[in-house]
């Protein structure tokens, strides 16, 4: 299937315009997320309808604390991510090539509706980076809406403004992972940048329910001054945005010891000076 949001360049190359990387992809190659391939000058999708993980989860696991608490949500993930965080908690599907099941927008719709009696309220696009599954979500989310159910995005927020604007009307709630309040950290560790993530938070918060997650890694993004600035910025958008300060555990390429709980508690107290709701996670 042909991808959305790209343009043809010279010598048969194409430039993907879905996320801020704007990957220039020669014929036969893929972009940074490894989900889009240049097939003779057409950007094609490698993961459309490929489901790597599926579960009926509590909504609080997303984590969403202020959006239909006490309910369940069908959670789906595919391979791929457009960042490369060395501490990735789901690296087996985001940074590797897992075994997948082929699904369709219609099959997701039928499954979501059939799980209503089990408490399901819709679909959460989660586990890996759902923005790389953009076209599948764009085709499926309206079907979920038509059934009176909700769509949730659990995302790193690294997406361009135009595709985000097209997706916004079909998403009811967001949990956006803010890796750090430092552009150098984004560039060095995640191979991305901070400002596009802020733009996504700003745009989503103006339209739908938003909660933000910060995974705290010792010595990397645990500076109290950064947390003070981060929380103040979120409060400038809306002081009722819930912030989840979560504990890191060694995963993937990151082997440092888990975050001390005392560090999380210190950062929680700082953030609570600005925000109404600050929660600790993974403790």
C-alpha atoms as an extended CHARMM CRD file, in Angstrom:
* protein
*
       283  EXT
         1         1  UNK       CA              0.0000000000        0.0000000000        0.0000000000  PROA      1               0.0000000000
         2         2  UNK       CA              1.2030000000        3.5260000000       -0.7910000000  PROA      2               0.0000000000
         3         3  UNK       CA              2.0840000000        5.7640000000        2.1390000000  PROA      3               0.0000000000
         4         4  UNK       CA              0.5940000000        9.1640000000        2.8310000000  PROA      4               0.0000000000
         5         5  UNK       CA              2.6890000000       12.2980000000        3.2930000000  PROA      5               0.0000000000
         6         6  UNK       CA              5.7240000000       12.0150000000        1.0480000000  PROA      6               0.0000000000
         7         7  UNK       CA              7.0880000000       13.6430000000       -2.0790000000  PROA      7               0.0000000000
         8         8  UNK       CA              9.1860000000       12.4140000000       -4.9720000000  PROA      8               0.0000000000
         9         9  UNK       CA             12.7480000000       13.6940000000       -5.2730000000  PROA      9               0.0000000000
        10        10  UNK       CA             15.4490000000       13.3190000000       -7.8910000000  PROA      10              0.0000000000
        11        11  UNK       CA             17.1960000000       10.0760000000       -8.8900000000  PROA      11              0.0000000000
        12        12  UNK       CA             14.1740000000        8.0060000000       -7.8350000000  PROA      12              0.0000000000
        13        13  UNK       CA             14.4170000000        9.0130000000       -4.1690000000  PROA      13              0.0000000000
        14        14  UNK       CA             11.4260000000       10.0020000000       -2.0520000000  PROA      14              0.0000000000
        15        15  UNK       CA             11.1890000000       12.2070000000        1.0290000000  PROA      15              0.0000000000
        16        16  UNK       CA              8.8880000000       11.0680000000        3.8190000000  PROA      16              0.0000000000
        17        17  UNK       CA              6.9640000000       13.9460000000        5.4040000000  PROA      17              0.0000000000
        18        18  UNK       CA              5.1860000000       12.0710000000        8.1940000000  PROA      18              0.0000000000
        19        19  UNK       CA              7.5850000000       13.0040000000       10.9840000000  PROA      19              0.0000000000
        20        20  UNK       CA             10.2310000000       15.6960000000       11.5010000000  PROA      20              0.0000000000
        21        21  UNK       CA             13.0570000000       13.4370000000       10.3070000000  PROA      21              0.0000000000
        22        22  UNK       CA             11.9600000000       14.0560000000        6.6750000000  PROA      22              0.0000000000
        23        23  UNK       CA             13.9290000000       10.9800000000        5.6470000000  PROA      23              0.0000000000
        24        24  UNK       CA             15.3150000000       11.0930000000        2.1010000000  PROA      24              0.0000000000
        25        25  UNK       CA             14.9510000000        7.4630000000        1.0210000000  PROA      25              0.0000000000
        26        26  UNK       CA             16.7830000000        6.0800000000       -2.0400000000  PROA      26              0.0000000000
        27        27  UNK       CA             15.1850000000        3.2920000000       -4.1040000000  PROA      27              0.0000000000
        28        28  UNK       CA             15.0060000000        0.0000000000       -2.2440000000  PROA      28              0.0000000000
        29        29  UNK       CA             15.7560000000        1.5330000000        1.1650000000  PROA      29              0.0000000000
        30        30  UNK       CA             13.6950000000        2.3880000000        4.2560000000  PROA      30              0.0000000000
        31        31  UNK       CA             13.5700000000        5.4450000000        6.5130000000  PROA      31              0.0000000000
        32        32  UNK       CA             14.6750000000        5.6520000000       10.1490000000  PROA      32              0.0000000000
        33        33  UNK       CA             11.5110000000        3.9350000000       11.4020000000  PROA      33              0.0000000000
        34        34  UNK       CA             11.9610000000        0.9530000000        9.0330000000  PROA      34              0.0000000000
        35        35  UNK       CA              8.2320000000        0.9080000000        8.2990000000  PROA      35              0.0000000000
        36        36  UNK       CA              8.3010000000        2.6820000000        4.8920000000  PROA      36              0.0000000000
        37        37  UNK       CA             10.2130000000        1.5500000000        1.8210000000  PROA      37              0.0000000000
        38        38  UNK       CA             10.9610000000        3.2690000000       -1.4650000000  PROA      38              0.0000000000
        39        39  UNK       CA              9.6990000000        0.8400000000       -4.1060000000  PROA      39              0.0000000000
        40        40  UNK       CA             10.6940000000        2.2870000000       -7.4940000000  PROA      40              0.0000000000
        41        41  UNK       CA              9.8320000000        5.8500000000       -6.4940000000  PROA      41              0.0000000000
        42        42  UNK       CA              6.6920000000        5.0260000000       -4.4740000000  PROA      42              0.0000000000
        43        43  UNK       CA              6.8230000000        5.1100000000       -0.6910000000  PROA      43              0.0000000000
        44        44  UNK       CA              5.1640000000        1.8730000000        0.4010000000  PROA      44              0.0000000000
        45        45  UNK       CA              4.0490000000        0.6510000000        3.8300000000  PROA      45              0.0000000000
        46        46  UNK       CA              5.7470000000       -2.3880000000        5.3420000000  PROA      46              0.0000000000
        47        47  UNK       CA              3.6600000000       -2.6630000000        8.5300000000  PROA      47              0.0000000000
        48        48  UNK       CA              0.1330000000       -1.7760000000        7.3950000000  PROA      48              0.0000000000
        49        49  UNK       CA             -2.1710000000       -4.2490000000        9.1640000000  PROA      49              0.0000000000
        50        50  UNK       CA              0.7490000000       -5.9600000000       10.8980000000  PROA      50              0.0000000000
        51        51  UNK       CA             -0.0730000000       -6.3670000000       14.5900000000  PROA      51              0.0000000000
        52        52  UNK       CA              2.8210000000       -7.2720000000       16.8960000000  PROA      52              0.0000000000
        53        53  UNK       CA              0.9800000000       -7.0360000000       20.2250000000  PROA      53              0.0000000000
        54        54  UNK       CA             -2.6620000000       -7.0500000000       21.3390000000  PROA      54              0.0000000000
        55        55  UNK       CA             -4.2910000000       -7.0820000000       24.7670000000  PROA      55              0.0000000000
        56        56  UNK       CA             -7.3150000000       -5.8600000000       26.6800000000  PROA      56              0.0000000000
        57        57  UNK       CA             -5.7150000000       -3.5060000000       29.2090000000  PROA      57              0.0000000000
        58        58  UNK       CA             -6.9620000000       -1.3310000000       32.0580000000  PROA      58              0.0000000000
        59        59  UNK       CA             -7.0720000000        2.2620000000       30.8120000000  PROA      59              0.0000000000
        60        60  UNK       CA             -4.8100000000        3.2010000000       33.7400000000  PROA      60              0.0000000000
        61        61  UNK       CA             -2.0110000000        1.1180000000       32.1880000000  PROA      61              0.0000000000
        62        62  UNK       CA             -1.6310000000        3.5050000000       29.2360000000  PROA      62              0.0000000000
        63        63  UNK       CA             -1.2320000000        5.4440000000       31.6090000000  PROA      63              0.0000000000
        64        64  UNK       CA             -4.4340000000        7.4960000000       31.6440000000  PROA      64              0.0000000000
        65        65  UNK       CA             -5.7390000000        8.3560000000       35.1140000000  PROA      65              0.0000000000
        66        66  UNK       CA             -8.4000000000       10.9260000000       34.2050000000  PROA      66              0.0000000000
        67        67  UNK       CA             -9.9930000000        9.3410000000       31.1250000000  PROA      67              0.0000000000
        68        68  UNK       CA            -12.7840000000        6.8000000000       31.7800000000  PROA      68              0.0000000000
        69        69  UNK       CA            -11.1180000000        5.3450000000       34.9140000000  PROA      69              0.0000000000
        70        70  UNK       CA            -11.9880000000        1.7680000000       35.7580000000  PROA      70              0.0000000000
        71        71  UNK       CA            -12.5630000000        0.7190000000       32.1450000000  PROA      71              0.0000000000
        72        72  UNK       CA            -10.7240000000       -1.5730000000       29.7510000000  PROA      72              0.0000000000
        73        73  UNK       CA             -9.3700000000       -0.7680000000       26.2890000000  PROA      73              0.0000000000
        74        74  UNK       CA             -8.2780000000       -2.9350000000       23.3770000000  PROA      74              0.0000000000
        75        75  UNK       CA             -4.5740000000       -2.1460000000       22.9600000000  PROA      75              0.0000000000
        76        76  UNK       CA             -2.7580000000       -2.7390000000       19.6750000000  PROA      76              0.0000000000
        77        77  UNK       CA              0.8330000000       -2.2520000000       18.5720000000  PROA      77              0.0000000000
        78        78  UNK       CA              2.8720000000       -2.8200000000       15.4230000000  PROA      78              0.0000000000
        79        79  UNK       CA              6.6150000000       -2.9360000000       14.6700000000  PROA      79              0.0000000000
        80        80  UNK       CA              8.6450000000        0.2370000000       14.3680000000  PROA      80              0.0000000000
        81        81  UNK       CA              9.5290000000        3.5480000000       15.9850000000  PROA      81              0.0000000000
        82        82  UNK       CA             10.8620000000        6.8430000000       14.6550000000  PROA      82              0.0000000000
        83        83  UNK       CA             13.0840000000        7.4130000000       17.7130000000  PROA      83              0.0000000000
        84        84  UNK       CA             15.9030000000        5.2020000000       18.9860000000  PROA      84              0.0000000000
        85        85  UNK       CA             15.9380000000        5.5070000000       22.7780000000  PROA      85              0.0000000000
        86        86  UNK       CA             18.5540000000        3.1380000000       24.2860000000  PROA      86              0.0000000000
        87        87  UNK       CA             16.2990000000        2.5620000000       27.3330000000  PROA      87              0.0000000000
        88        88  UNK       CA             13.2280000000        1.5070000000       25.3050000000  PROA      88              0.0000000000
        89        89  UNK       CA             10.8590000000       -0.5470000000       27.4730000000  PROA      89              0.0000000000
        90        90  UNK       CA              9.2240000000       -2.2240000000       24.4360000000  PROA      90              0.0000000000
        91        91  UNK       CA             12.2930000000       -2.6220000000       22.2350000000  PROA      91              0.0000000000
        92        92  UNK       CA             11.3000000000       -6.1420000000       21.1730000000  PROA      92              0.0000000000
        93        93  UNK       CA              8.6520000000       -4.6580000000       18.8660000000  PROA      93              0.0000000000
        94        94  UNK       CA              9.7830000000       -1.0560000000       18.4120000000  PROA      94              0.0000000000
        95        95  UNK       CA             13.4230000000       -1.7450000000       17.5080000000  PROA      95              0.0000000000
        96        96  UNK       CA             13.2390000000       -5.3350000000       16.2380000000  PROA      96              0.0000000000
        97        97  UNK       CA             11.2050000000       -7.3600000000       13.7310000000  PROA      97              0.0000000000
        98        98  UNK       CA              8.6630000000       -9.4050000000       15.7330000000  PROA      98              0.0000000000
        99        99  UNK       CA              6.2370000000      -12.0470000000       14.5570000000  PROA      99              0.0000000000
       100       100  UNK       CA              3.0130000000      -10.3070000000       13.5340000000  PROA      100             0.0000000000
       101       101  UNK       CA             -0.6100000000      -11.1430000000       12.8810000000  PROA      101             0.0000000000
       102       102  UNK       CA             -2.3130000000       -9.5620000000        9.8800000000  PROA      102             0.0000000000
       103       103  UNK       CA             -5.3880000000       -7.5210000000       10.7830000000  PROA      103             0.0000000000
       104       104  UNK       CA             -7.6850000000       -5.1200000000        8.9190000000  PROA      104             0.0000000000
       105       105  UNK       CA             -9.5630000000       -1.9790000000        9.9610000000  PROA      105             0.0000000000
       106       106  UNK       CA            -12.7700000000       -3.9830000000        9.7700000000  PROA      106             0.0000000000
       107       107  UNK       CA            -11.4300000000       -6.8080000000       11.9430000000  PROA      107             0.0000000000
       108       108  UNK       CA            -10.2720000000       -4.3200000000       14.5780000000  PROA      108             0.0000000000
       109       109  UNK       CA            -13.7420000000       -2.7420000000       14.5390000000  PROA      109             0.0000000000
       110       110  UNK       CA            -15.4470000000       -6.1160000000       15.0060000000  PROA      110             0.0000000000
       111       111  UNK       CA            -13.0860000000       -7.1210000000       17.8260000000  PROA      111             0.0000000000
       112       112  UNK       CA            -13.4800000000       -3.8090000000       19.6460000000  PROA      112             0.0000000000
       113       113  UNK       CA            -17.2760000000       -4.0180000000       19.4890000000  PROA      113             0.0000000000
       114       114  UNK       CA            -17.3170000000       -7.6750000000       20.5510000000  PROA      114             0.0000000000
       115       115  UNK       CA            -15.3420000000       -6.7890000000       23.7010000000  PROA      115             0.0000000000
       116       116  UNK       CA            -17.8350000000       -4.2040000000       24.9120000000  PROA      116             0.0000000000
       117       117  UNK       CA            -19.3500000000       -6.6720000000       27.3820000000  PROA      117             0.0000000000
       118       118  UNK       CA            -15.8590000000       -7.1170000000       28.8820000000  PROA      118             0.0000000000
       119       119  UNK       CA            -15.7230000000       -3.3780000000       29.5590000000  PROA      119             0.0000000000
       120       120  UNK       CA            -13.9070000000       -2.2860000000       26.3990000000  PROA      120             0.0000000000
       121       121  UNK       CA            -14.3830000000        1.3800000000       25.4840000000  PROA      121             0.0000000000
       122       122  UNK       CA            -12.3840000000        1.4670000000       22.2490000000  PROA      122             0.0000000000
       123       123  UNK       CA             -8.8460000000        1.0790000000       20.8930000000  PROA      123             0.0000000000
       124       124  UNK       CA             -5.5160000000        2.2850000000       22.2780000000  PROA      124             0.0000000000
       125       125  UNK       CA             -2.7630000000        2.6210000000       19.6970000000  PROA      125             0.0000000000
       126       126  UNK       CA              0.2400000000        1.8110000000       21.8610000000  PROA      126             0.0000000000
       127       127  UNK       CA              3.2330000000       -0.4280000000       22.7170000000  PROA      127             0.0000000000
       128       128  UNK       CA              5.4450000000        0.7510000000       19.8290000000  PROA      128             0.0000000000
       129       129  UNK       CA              5.2670000000        4.2080000000       18.2210000000  PROA      129             0.0000000000
       130       130  UNK       CA              1.7780000000        4.4120000000       16.6840000000  PROA      130             0.0000000000
       131       131  UNK       CA              2.6680000000        7.3610000000       14.4340000000  PROA      131             0.0000000000
       132       132  UNK       CA              4.5940000000        4.9020000000       12.2450000000  PROA      132             0.0000000000
       133       133  UNK       CA              1.2660000000        3.0150000000       11.8390000000  PROA      133             0.0000000000
       134       134  UNK       CA             -0.3550000000        6.2580000000       10.7140000000  PROA      134             0.0000000000
       135       135  UNK       CA             -2.2870000000        5.0620000000        7.6680000000  PROA      135             0.0000000000
       136       136  UNK       CA             -3.7330000000        2.0310000000        9.4380000000  PROA      136             0.0000000000
       137       137  UNK       CA             -4.8710000000        4.1890000000       12.3550000000  PROA      137             0.0000000000
       138       138  UNK       CA             -6.2580000000        6.8000000000        9.9710000000  PROA      138             0.0000000000
       139       139  UNK       CA             -8.3860000000        4.1310000000        8.2610000000  PROA      139             0.0000000000
       140       140  UNK       CA             -9.4650000000        2.3590000000       11.4680000000  PROA      140             0.0000000000
       141       141  UNK       CA            -10.0930000000        5.1760000000       13.9450000000  PROA      141             0.0000000000
       142       142  UNK       CA            -13.1920000000        6.5100000000       12.1260000000  PROA      142             0.0000000000
       143       143  UNK       CA            -14.7530000000        3.0240000000       12.2860000000  PROA      143             0.0000000000
       144       144  UNK       CA            -14.1700000000        2.9120000000       16.0390000000  PROA      144             0.0000000000
       145       145  UNK       CA            -15.7430000000        6.3600000000       16.3640000000  PROA      145             0.0000000000
       146       146  UNK       CA            -18.7610000000        5.2550000000       14.3300000000  PROA      146             0.0000000000
       147       147  UNK       CA            -19.4650000000        2.6100000000       16.9800000000  PROA      147             0.0000000000
       148       148  UNK       CA            -19.5190000000        5.2740000000       19.6980000000  PROA      148             0.0000000000
       149       149  UNK       CA            -16.1540000000        4.0980000000       21.0300000000  PROA      149             0.0000000000
       150       150  UNK       CA            -12.9070000000        5.9740000000       21.6570000000  PROA      150             0.0000000000
       151       151  UNK       CA             -9.4150000000        6.0760000000       20.1900000000  PROA      151             0.0000000000
       152       152  UNK       CA             -6.3630000000        6.6310000000       22.3940000000  PROA      152             0.0000000000
       153       153  UNK       CA             -2.8350000000        7.4430000000       21.1930000000  PROA      153             0.0000000000
       154       154  UNK       CA              0.1130000000        6.4850000000       23.4090000000  PROA      154             0.0000000000
       155       155  UNK       CA              2.9180000000        8.1700000000       21.5320000000  PROA      155             0.0000000000
       156       156  UNK       CA              6.2710000000        9.9180000000       21.5920000000  PROA      156             0.0000000000
       157       157  UNK       CA              4.5780000000       12.8240000000       19.8170000000  PROA      157             0.0000000000
       158       158  UNK       CA              7.1960000000       12.9660000000       17.0550000000  PROA      158             0.0000000000
       159       159  UNK       CA              4.9480000000       13.7650000000       14.1010000000  PROA      159             0.0000000000
       160       160  UNK       CA              4.6250000000       16.6110000000       11.6090000000  PROA      160             0.0000000000
       161       161  UNK       CA              1.9230000000       19.2440000000       11.9940000000  PROA      161             0.0000000000
       162       162  UNK       CA             -0.1250000000       18.3880000000        8.8800000000  PROA      162             0.0000000000
       163       163  UNK       CA             -0.6070000000       14.6540000000        9.5310000000  PROA      163             0.0000000000
       164       164  UNK       CA             -1.2430000000       15.4520000000       13.1870000000  PROA      164             0.0000000000
       165       165  UNK       CA             -3.9550000000       17.9370000000       12.2510000000  PROA      165             0.0000000000
       166       166  UNK       CA             -5.6370000000       15.3140000000       10.0480000000  PROA      166             0.0000000000
       167       167  UNK       CA             -5.5470000000       12.7410000000       12.8390000000  PROA      167             0.0000000000
       168       168  UNK       CA             -6.7150000000       14.9660000000       15.7060000000  PROA      168             0.0000000000
       169       169  UNK       CA            -10.4870000000       14.7370000000       14.9900000000  PROA      169             0.0000000000
       170       170  UNK       CA            -10.3690000000       10.9400000000       15.3450000000  PROA      170             0.0000000000
       171       171  UNK       CA             -8.4560000000       10.7220000000       18.6400000000  PROA      171             0.0000000000
       172       172  UNK       CA            -10.1800000000       11.1620000000       21.9990000000  PROA      172             0.0000000000
       173       173  UNK       CA             -7.2410000000       10.9930000000       24.3990000000  PROA      173             0.0000000000
       174       174  UNK       CA             -3.4470000000       11.1120000000       24.2870000000  PROA      174             0.0000000000
       175       175  UNK       CA             -0.6320000000       10.0170000000       26.5210000000  PROA      175             0.0000000000
       176       176  UNK       CA              2.4840000000       11.6970000000       25.1780000000  PROA      176             0.0000000000
       177       177  UNK       CA              5.9380000000       10.5670000000       26.2750000000  PROA      177             0.0000000000
       178       178  UNK       CA              8.1730000000       13.5660000000       26.9430000000  PROA      178             0.0000000000
       179       179  UNK       CA             11.6850000000       12.1010000000       27.0240000000  PROA      179             0.0000000000
       180       180  UNK       CA             13.5030000000       15.1090000000       28.4980000000  PROA      180             0.0000000000
       181       181  UNK       CA             13.3240000000       18.8770000000       28.8110000000  PROA      181             0.0000000000
       182       182  UNK       CA             16.5680000000       19.2390000000       26.8960000000  PROA      182             0.0000000000
       183       183  UNK       CA             17.0530000000       19.2470000000       23.1440000000  PROA      183             0.0000000000
       184       184  UNK       CA             20.6190000000       17.9410000000       23.4400000000  PROA      184             0.0000000000
       185       185  UNK       CA             19.3210000000       14.8610000000       25.2740000000  PROA      185             0.0000000000
       186       186  UNK       CA             16.7530000000       14.2460000000       22.5370000000  PROA      186             0.0000000000
       187       187  UNK       CA             19.4060000000       14.5470000000       19.8350000000  PROA      187             0.0000000000
       188       188  UNK       CA             22.0840000000       12.4540000000       21.5270000000  PROA      188             0.0000000000
       189       189  UNK       CA             20.0010000000        9.6520000000       23.0140000000  PROA      189             0.0000000000
       190       190  UNK       CA             16.7680000000        9.5350000000       20.9970000000  PROA      190             0.0000000000
       191       191  UNK       CA             17.9480000000       10.7930000000       17.5950000000  PROA      191             0.0000000000
       192       192  UNK       CA             15.1520000000       13.3450000000       17.5690000000  PROA      192             0.0000000000
       193       193  UNK       CA             14.3950000000       16.8650000000       18.7960000000  PROA      193             0.0000000000
       194       194  UNK       CA             12.2840000000       18.3470000000       21.5700000000  PROA      194             0.0000000000
       195       195  UNK       CA             10.3170000000       21.1130000000       19.8500000000  PROA      195             0.0000000000
       196       196  UNK       CA              8.0840000000       18.8830000000       17.6470000000  PROA      196             0.0000000000
       197       197  UNK       CA              7.0080000000       16.9530000000       20.7530000000  PROA      197             0.0000000000
       198       198  UNK       CA              6.0570000000       20.1970000000       22.4800000000  PROA      198             0.0000000000
       199       199  UNK       CA              4.0560000000       21.1790000000       19.3960000000  PROA      199             0.0000000000
       200       200  UNK       CA              2.1630000000       17.8810000000       19.5110000000  PROA      200             0.0000000000
       201       201  UNK       CA              1.3600000000       18.3280000000       23.2070000000  PROA      201             0.0000000000
       202       202  UNK       CA              0.2150000000       21.8910000000       22.5550000000  PROA      202             0.0000000000
       203       203  UNK       CA             -2.0070000000       20.9060000000       19.5970000000  PROA      203             0.0000000000
       204       204  UNK       CA             -3.5340000000       17.8610000000       21.2930000000  PROA      204             0.0000000000
       205       205  UNK       CA             -4.1910000000       19.6950000000       24.5680000000  PROA      205             0.0000000000
       206       206  UNK       CA             -6.1570000000       22.3290000000       22.6690000000  PROA      206             0.0000000000
       207       207  UNK       CA             -8.5870000000       19.7010000000       21.3680000000  PROA      207             0.0000000000
       208       208  UNK       CA             -8.6500000000       16.5380000000       23.4890000000  PROA      208             0.0000000000
       209       209  UNK       CA             -7.7400000000       14.9540000000       26.7930000000  PROA      209             0.0000000000
       210       210  UNK       CA             -3.9520000000       14.8130000000       27.2570000000  PROA      210             0.0000000000
       211       211  UNK       CA             -1.7430000000       13.2310000000       29.8820000000  PROA      211             0.0000000000
       212       212  UNK       CA              2.0680000000       13.3590000000       29.7630000000  PROA      212             0.0000000000
       213       213  UNK       CA              4.6000000000       10.7430000000       30.8490000000  PROA      213             0.0000000000
       214       214  UNK       CA              8.2610000000       11.3410000000       31.7800000000  PROA      214             0.0000000000
       215       215  UNK       CA             10.4300000000        8.2690000000       32.3230000000  PROA      215             0.0000000000
       216       216  UNK       CA             13.1350000000        9.4470000000       34.7170000000  PROA      216             0.0000000000
       217       217  UNK       CA             16.6510000000        8.0530000000       34.1500000000  PROA      217             0.0000000000
       218       218  UNK       CA             19.3290000000        8.7970000000       36.7440000000  PROA      218             0.0000000000
       219       219  UNK       CA             21.8870000000       11.3370000000       35.5640000000  PROA      219             0.0000000000
       220       220  UNK       CA             20.1570000000       11.8560000000       32.2340000000  PROA      220             0.0000000000
       221       221  UNK       CA             16.8450000000       13.6840000000       32.7120000000  PROA      221             0.0000000000
       222       222  UNK       CA             16.4440000000       13.9640000000       36.4820000000  PROA      222             0.0000000000
       223       223  UNK       CA             17.5880000000       17.5780000000       36.8870000000  PROA      223             0.0000000000
       224       224  UNK       CA             15.2300000000       19.4030000000       39.2900000000  PROA      224             0.0000000000
       225       225  UNK       CA             15.4980000000       22.6450000000       37.3210000000  PROA      225             0.0000000000
       226       226  UNK       CA             14.4390000000       20.8970000000       34.1360000000  PROA      226             0.0000000000
       227       227  UNK       CA             11.4140000000       19.3860000000       35.8920000000  PROA      227             0.0000000000
       228       228  UNK       CA             10.4580000000       22.8050000000       37.2400000000  PROA      228             0.0000000000
       229       229  UNK       CA             10.5860000000       24.2890000000       33.7290000000  PROA      229             0.0000000000
       230       230  UNK       CA              8.7810000000       21.3130000000       32.1780000000  PROA      230             0.0000000000
       231       231  UNK       CA              5.9190000000       21.4490000000       34.6860000000  PROA      231             0.0000000000
       232       232  UNK       CA              5.6280000000       25.2210000000       34.3880000000  PROA      232             0.0000000000
       233       233  UNK       CA              5.3630000000       24.9200000000       30.6070000000  PROA      233             0.0000000000
       234       234  UNK       CA              2.6530000000       22.2470000000       30.8490000000  PROA      234             0.0000000000
       235       235  UNK       CA              0.7650000000       24.4020000000       33.3400000000  PROA      235             0.0000000000
       236       236  UNK       CA              0.9190000000       27.3110000000       30.8810000000  PROA      236             0.0000000000
       237       237  UNK       CA             -1.0950000000       25.1420000000       28.4880000000  PROA      237             0.0000000000
       238       238  UNK       CA             -3.4500000000       23.7310000000       31.1350000000  PROA      238             0.0000000000
       239       239  UNK       CA             -2.6660000000       23.2240000000       34.8210000000  PROA      239             0.0000000000
       240       240  UNK       CA             -4.9910000000       20.2050000000       34.9020000000  PROA      240             0.0000000000
       241       241  UNK       CA             -2.8330000000       18.1430000000       32.5080000000  PROA      241             0.0000000000
       242       242  UNK       CA             -1.8980000000       15.0140000000       34.5150000000  PROA      242             0.0000000000
       243       243  UNK       CA              1.8480000000       14.3240000000       34.6080000000  PROA      243             0.0000000000
       244       244  UNK       CA              3.1600000000       10.7940000000       35.1780000000  PROA      244             0.0000000000
       245       245  UNK       CA              6.7140000000       10.6700000000       36.5470000000  PROA      245             0.0000000000
       246       246  UNK       CA              7.7410000000        7.0520000000       36.0570000000  PROA      246             0.0000000000
       247       247  UNK       CA             10.5810000000        4.9000000000       37.2950000000  PROA      247             0.0000000000
       248       248  UNK       CA             13.1580000000        3.6020000000       34.8290000000  PROA      248             0.0000000000
       249       249  UNK       CA             14.3670000000        0.0020000000       34.9490000000  PROA      249             0.0000000000
       250       250  UNK       CA             17.2990000000       -1.3690000000       32.8980000000  PROA      250             0.0000000000
       251       251  UNK       CA             16.1370000000       -2.3090000000       29.4050000000  PROA      251             0.0000000000
       252       252  UNK       CA             17.5650000000       -2.7090000000       25.9130000000  PROA      252             0.0000000000
       253       253  UNK       CA             20.9970000000       -0.9560000000       25.8020000000  PROA      253             0.0000000000
       254       254  UNK       CA             20.6680000000        0.9460000000       29.0960000000  PROA      254             0.0000000000
       255       255  UNK       CA             22.0860000000       -0.9290000000       32.0880000000  PROA      255             0.0000000000
       256       256  UNK       CA             22.1780000000        1.7700000000       34.7860000000  PROA      256             0.0000000000
       257       257  UNK       CA             20.4620000000        0.9480000000       38.0890000000  PROA      257             0.0000000000
       258       258  UNK       CA             16.7420000000        1.7570000000       38.4830000000  PROA      258             0.0000000000
       259       259  UNK       CA             15.7340000000        5.2800000000       39.4170000000  PROA      259             0.0000000000
       260       260  UNK       CA             15.7340000000        5.8490000000       43.1980000000  PROA      260             0.0000000000
       261       261  UNK       CA             12.1970000000        6.3710000000       44.4540000000  PROA      261             0.0000000000
       262       262  UNK       CA             13.4380000000        9.3850000000       46.4210000000  PROA      262             0.0000000000
       263       263  UNK       CA             14.4210000000       11.0540000000       43.1520000000  PROA      263             0.0000000000
       264       264  UNK       CA             10.9200000000       10.5540000000       41.8050000000  PROA      264             0.0000000000
       265       265  UNK       CA              9.3910000000       11.9590000000       44.9700000000  PROA      265             0.0000000000
       266       266  UNK       CA             11.5900000000       15.0620000000       44.7710000000  PROA      266             0.0000000000
       267       267  UNK       CA             10.5870000000       15.6730000000       41.1630000000  PROA      267             0.0000000000
       268       268  UNK       CA              6.9290000000       15.0460000000       41.9970000000  PROA      268             0.0000000000
       269       269  UNK       CA              7.0300000000       17.7520000000       44.6750000000  PROA      269             0.0000000000
       270       270  UNK       CA              8.5960000000       20.1990000000       42.2160000000  PROA      270             0.0000000000
       271       271  UNK       CA              6.0440000000       19.4750000000       39.4750000000  PROA      271             0.0000000000
       272       272  UNK       CA              3.1620000000       19.7190000000       41.9480000000  PROA      272             0.0000000000
       273       273  UNK       CA              3.9700000000       23.4000000000       42.4780000000  PROA      273             0.0000000000
       274       274  UNK       CA              2.6640000000       23.9960000000       38.9490000000  PROA      274             0.0000000000
       275       275  UNK       CA              0.3110000000       21.1240000000       38.0780000000  PROA      275             0.0000000000
       276       276  UNK       CA             -2.8330000000       19.8800000000       39.7980000000  PROA      276             0.0000000000
       277       277  UNK       CA             -2.1720000000       16.1710000000       39.1620000000  PROA      277             0.0000000000
       278       278  UNK       CA              1.2720000000       14.5640000000       39.3900000000  PROA      278             0.0000000000
       279       279  UNK       CA              1.5500000000       10.7870000000       39.7190000000  PROA      279             0.0000000000
       280       280  UNK       CA              4.4110000000        8.3590000000       40.2350000000  PROA      280             0.0000000000
       281       281  UNK       CA              4.5740000000        5.2740000000       38.0120000000  PROA      281             0.0000000000
       282       282  UNK       CA              6.4840000000        1.9650000000       37.9630000000  PROA      282             0.0000000000
       283       283  UNK       CA              6.7700000000        2.0580000000       41.7500000000  PROA      283             0.0000000000
